[in-house]
């Protein structure tokens, strides 16, 4: 099975996990719209929508870079319209764009609070809303939110309640929309890593090179996303998938390729429920 000829609309896909998902689809010959804000090189963040498009084309796909702030309804509608005009429709929507700040209540200014909620929760809702009319016409339509399981434990809220609320808002889109659009055959799922992933967020905000060395590459999320897209949309919906568990179900047993330089246990990601670590035989340290 393949994504050849399928069209993906990916928010925030100019780097990291979003770009990895785009490149995996491109290797199948997919069409990919990269809808993101980075048009000019950033001093601390790699990649722009244009460099991402070049990589997608080099990998064998067709790319459409669109400058888009997903907080803006008009810009999202325009990006979706350009995608449909260029590629004829949309088969898969990936809500990857996200903002993060791990601060407590008193340390979180409201401008940053609003940013996280506008990008994470509202952005996921808006991008999905705009893509759904086109997904209804697709043969195996999927929405994939890069959002955690809804594990309602106080430990996930107490140190960064604003971020957790915004991120769980994405997860609630999965919960609600999967039921709402089941009759239309649109799969709506979440995907989350069991380990930390070596991205700009980890290197700049979540521990730097030390944590990056204990992380897997974004490729594991890309392979897991690809496996989900291959599943029948009417059967595989409403799930909060964990990357390693998705790939184990596909028969993968060797995960060392995703962290070739690791010299010890990997760091477990936050928001991963304790029971996931308990049922997974893995070299990952649950630190929460």
N, C-alpha and C positions, 0 to 999 in steps of 0.2 A: 504494500500500500504506500501511497505517496501523496504529497501536497502539490504535485505538479499541476500548474494552472489554477490553483486555489489563490484567493486573495486574502491577505491578512492586513488588518488595520491595527497598528501597534502604537500606543501612546508612550511618549518618553523613551523611544527606542534608539537613541543616538549613542548609547553606551551600555555597558554592564549586561544585566540579564535580558533586558529587552532586545538589545542588539544580538546577543547570542541566540535567542529564539528566532529572530529574523534571519540570521545566517543559516541556522539549521533548516528552516523552511526554504531558503534560497537554494540550498544544495539539492532540493527536490525539484526545483524549477518553479517556485511559487512567486506570486506578485506580492510585494510588501510596501505598504505606506508607512513611512516613519513620520509620525505627527508629534513634534517636540519643539521646544523653545530655543534650542541652541543652534544658532545660525553662524555665529562667530566663535573661534577657538576661545576656550576658557582657561585662565592661568592654572587652575587646580583640577579641572575636569577634562578627561580626554574626549575627543569626538564631537562632531556636529551632525546635523541631519544630512549634510552633503557627503561627509566622509563615510557615514553609515550607508548611504545610498551606493557609493562607490564599492564598498565591501560587499554589499548584497549583489550587485551586478557581477562582480568578480567571482562570487560564489556560485553563480549560475541562475540567479533570480532576476526579476524585474523590479525596479525600485521607483518609488515616488516620494521624494522628500517634501514635506509640507511644514512650513513654519506655523506652529499652532500652540496657543496657550489654552489648555483644556479647561481653564476657568471661564473662558469666554464662549458663550453659546454660539455666537455668530461664527467665530473661527472654527469651532468643532463642526458645525453644520457645513461650512465651506470645505473643510478637509475631507469630510465624508463624501460630499458631492463630487469633489475632484477625483476621489478614489473610484467612485462608481463610473464617472465619465471616462477615466483612463482604462480601467480594468473590467468594467461591465457589471460589477457587483461586489459584495463582500461576503466571504465565507467564514471568517474567523476574526473576532475582536479580542485583542489582548490589552487589558488594563494594567499597564506596567508603571506608569508615571506615579511618583510618590514623593512626599516631602517628609522629613524626619527631624525631630529635635527631642532628645531624651532628657527633658528637664521636669522638675517637680512643679506643682501648681504655682507657688510663689515666684519661681524663676522663669515662668513661661509668659512672655508678653503676648498681648492679644493679637498683635499683627502676625506673629508666628503661629498662634493658635488658629487664626482664620486661614492662613496659608495652608496648613496641614489639612484642615477640613475641606477647604475648597478644592485642593488637588486630589486628596485621597478619596474621601467619601463622595463629595459632589462631582468631582471629575469622573470617577468611575460610573456614577449614575448617569451623567450627561453623555459620556461617550457611548455607553451601552444603549441609552435611549435613542441616540441618533443612528446607531448601526442596526438596531433590531428590525426596522422595516425592511432592510435589505437582507438581513440574515434569514428572514422568513421565506425568502425565495431561494435560498441556498440548499444544496442537497444534503449536507451534513454540517449544519451550522454550530459553531462553538463560540461562547464567551468564556475567556479565562482571566480571572482576577488574581494578581499576585498578592494574595492576602492570606492571613493565618487562619487556622481553625478557631472557632468561637469557644475558647476554653475560658470560662468565666471564673477565673481565680483572681483573688485580690493581688497576688504577687505580680501579675502582668500590668496592673494599674497603678500600684502605689508609688512607683518611682517616676512615672511619665504618663500620667493619666490622660493628658491632652493628645499625645501621639497614639496611645492605645485606642482611645475613642475613635480617632480618625481612621486608624487602620482597621479596626473591627467594623467600622462603617462600610468599608469595602467588602468585608466578609458577609455583612448583612444583605448587601446587594446580591451576593451569591445565593444566600438562603431564600430571599424573597423572589427574585427573578427566576430562579430555577423552577419554582412552583408555578409562578405566573405564566411562564412561556413554555411549560411542558407540553401543552396542547399543540403548540406550533413546532414542536420537535427541536427547539433550540436548547442545546446543552449550556448550562451556566455552572461553572466550577471554580474553585480556588486551588492554587498551587502554592506551597510553601516549602522552604528547604529545612531539612533536619539539622544541617550544619550551617555555620556562617558561610557566606559566599564572598569571595575575593572581588569586591567592587570598590568604586570610588568612595561610597558611603562608609565602608569598613575602614578603608585606608585613611580617610579624612576625619571621620567622626566616631568610629566605634573600635578604637584600639590600635589603629595604625598598622605598621608592618608586623608587629607581634601577632595580632589576631589574624591578619592576612595570611601569615605562614601556617596558621591552624585552620584555614578555610579551604573549601573546594572551589573550583573554577565555575563560572556561570554555565559552562557546557552541560553540567548535570541537570540544571533547570531546563535548558533548551531541549535536551533529550527527553526529559519527562514530559514537557509540554507537547512535544511532537507525538509521543505515545498517546497522550490524551486526545489529541486532534484526530488520531486514527480510529478512535472508538466511536461506535454509533451514538449519535447525539441524543436519540430518544431513550437510550438505555443508560448512558453515563452522564448523569446530571445531578446537581445538588450535592456534589462531593467536595470535601476539604482534603485534597490530596497532599501527601508528603512526597517530595521528589524521590527519595531512595525507595520508598514503598512502591511507587509507580513502576520504577525500573526493575525492582525485584519481581514484580508480577509479570514483567516482560521477559524474565529469565536471566537478568543481569546478576552476577554474583561478585564480580571483581570491580570495586569502586576506586581502586588505587589510581587509576588513570585520571581521575578528577582532582587528585591532590598529590601529584607525583613528588613534590618536594617536602611533604610533611614528614617530620621525624618522630612524632608522637601522636597522642590522641588529638582529634580535631575538636573544635569548639562547637558545642551545640547552640543552635539559634534560639532566640527567645520566642515566646508564643507556642513552642512545641509542647504539647501535653506530656506529662510524665509517662502515661501509658504507651505513647509512641516509642519512647526510648526503651521501655520495658519489653516490648514485643519485637524490637529490631536488634538483630545481632550486628553490631557496628562498632567501629573504633572511634566513637564520638563521646566526649565528656559532657554530660548534662550539668551545666553550671548554675542553673536557675532552680 
